[in-house]
Amino acid sequence: MALPLTPIWFVALPLLVAFSSPLWARLRLLMPLLLGVPLTLLVLAIALHPLVRTAPLVETIVIAPPLGIHLQLDSASLLLIALIGLASALVAAFLWLGDTEAHLRGRRAFVLMLLLIAGCNGLVLTGDLFNLYVFLEIAGVSAYALSALRQDAPALEAGLKYLIIGSVAAVFFLFAVVLIYLQTGSLSLGAVASSFGEIPGPMQILIGLLMLVGLGIKAELFPFNFWVPDIYQGSHPAVASLFSGILVKAFLFVLFHLVFVLLADPEVIRTWLMGLGAATMLVAETVALRQQDLRRMLAYSSLGQVGLVTLALGFGSEATLAGGLFHLVNHTLVKLLLFLLAALMLRHLLSVRLADLAGLGRVMPLAAGLFVLGALAVLGLPPLSGFVSKLWILKGFAEAQVLWPIALILLAALIEAAYYFRWIKTLYEPRAQMQEGRPLGHWVYAPVVLLAGLLILLGVAPFLVQDLFIEGAQSLLARDVNLEAMLGARP
Amino acid sequence: MSQTPLRKRVRVQTLLLFLLCGWLLALQLTILFEHGLAGQSASVGDALLARNTETGSANAVTSVVVSYRGFDTLGEVTVLFLAATAIGLLFGGSGPAAPGRAVSESSGTGRSAPNEMMVTGVRLLFPALILLGVYVVVHGHLSPGGGFQGGVIIATAFFLRMLAEPGLVLSHTRIGLLESVSGSGFVLIGLLGLSLVGTATFLGNFLPHPVASMGQLLSAGVIPIIYVLVGIKVGAEVGAIFGDMLEGHDARSVPIQKNEGE
């Protein structure tokens, strides 16, 4: 009897620890476990890397793929799994060391965060459409509850809005799954993909549209993302960092995974996806110019970056895919940094409105300095990692001789620079008296400084991780290999 | 005639939205009727039905729900657990009472006392409901029903008692214990299936499940065990939801006490 290290652990371990939470609450182990579980998963992901490099790892559950459920771990999903582990471990460390509000350290928050991790991991790993829906619900319901955690008026409003819009998205997706089952008689991705081309044309379009709306709402793409800033503003910034950092990324990955697996020729909807991405990016960046609340500004900035990633992934060449995946990782790190800093500022000043932040650079020099660093990383200035990933994306477009995305990305970066520098300028404005808030311990800054260090490290030495992203892009594009692995799995 | 101009009385935007939605619906129905109802010749469902004997469960639906797609069931149980946690968070007494939450319900002193019919009826019904619930859970692999249905029946029995006896409060610690033991048990059985060489897959059926014993109470290997755990978990979650909502209702009906307590 031995415990094999298979992909199921990425779902089973957080579930098990969350279910047995009363025990951990009694033993006072909640915070160590909230940090320990994602770290364990991160280590496991790194340990599985050499295995995944050679061939995608397909784990069947009870019965082999065309009939049953399977989990698929390839280079691309491994990247996302590792990112989810890293990001949630950093947020957990922030909550633990930062002596944050009691409601974020209780048993319920512990359960909700672990199940959010389990849900995101399941979304990324699963190779079965109905199972995907189940994980979409798990990730969704835990996110609704997390956003209402503080239980004051804005938090409850955020939770209610998220609940309604999230349920609508889930219904769209479920309807698409029902139609697929009616047409192909199968739910397993491999079997669906091999017979998707035989579905009549109008039906294909209907299924595609329903999926695009459902996942577009969840992945915060342009016409469906009007609700996002309210949720990010109402939730605690640490929770918002999880939404922006891992939840949206998991849904984006699901969207593109489905596109690249189901469609034999993804170029059919290339223009649509690129158009959605470009619209998301430009609209969000423009609206961000006018925001007076730091959390809303970060929410719109996050939408803009999601649009950029969609634009890059939607183009679907190997170079832009690698760049898009790298930018996805970078954006998670940057938004974690900025939202966690917003949490610190909110605790110190009790407000993160533009007017109240004036002169913060004197009171919290480290926080203000790190904010500047994060802002520069979003803008893509060397030597920070955002520069490298944007460069990869631009190079990918230039190699393919497609120039309009390059112009749009540069324009968006210009708008970004305009509003980020407005906030930076306010932070360093001279101001006579500053209200004194609660003093913060030094350890609070440890996760944030670690994030900043990662940003610089990835910017200075991108060659350390370059292979990871190129392998990820190749495995997303290698449809035949994936289908073969899914259909030929051992029972 | 009123003074308001026509464009304010008839909301043009709403009207346009209605028309757009109606058009989309008509379009979708056209596609559905043209292509959707042909039906496929062979589906996964048929294939699973043909293989049903290998689980040793007389009820083919149960072998799909608990064994072949047991991973989905684990997920659904998790969603229910999440819903119960969220309701406990919002309705239960432990959260901070936000201003504005306490003000409601002019009726005053909470629930009125239950009448004699209710009390006597529930006293008669309670054992029968519990028995029925346990029967439905335990026979999940033999007859229609199972953990989800039976669990809800058991929770309903306790809900009726809560209505009939206002003093009765379900112990949060005990419910939490049931929830966590059954949920962890489900995952642990799955992991046991993964670790044993004979099955080597998550949720694999590692207990003997000969076809010969199909139809008996002790058959189908781990399926009845998992379904009992699901029954306990569903019963505990739904009971907790009822309890939290009743407590939340009571707490909000008596705003003064609540505010002093905080």
Interface residues (C-beta under 8 A of the other chain):
Chain A: M1 A2 L3 P4 T6 I8 A12 L15 L16 F19 S20 S21 P22 L23 E59 T60 I61 V62 I63 P66 L67 G68 I69 H103 R108 V111 L112 L115 A118 G122 F130 N131 V134 F135 E137 I138 V141 S142 Y144 A145 A148 L149 Q151 D152 A153 L156 L179 Y181 L182 Q183 T184 G185 S186 L187 S188 A191 I199 P200 P202 M203 L206
Chain B: Q28 I31 L32 E34 H35 G36 G39 Q40 S41 A42 S43 V44 G45 A47 L48 R51 S67 Y68 R69 G70 F71 D72 L74 G75 E76 T78 V79 F81 L82 A83 T85 A86 G88 L89 L90 G95 P96 A98 G100 R101 T173 G176 L177 E179 S180 G183 S184 F186 V187 L188 G190 L191 L194 S195 L196 V197 A200 T201 F202 L203 G204 N205
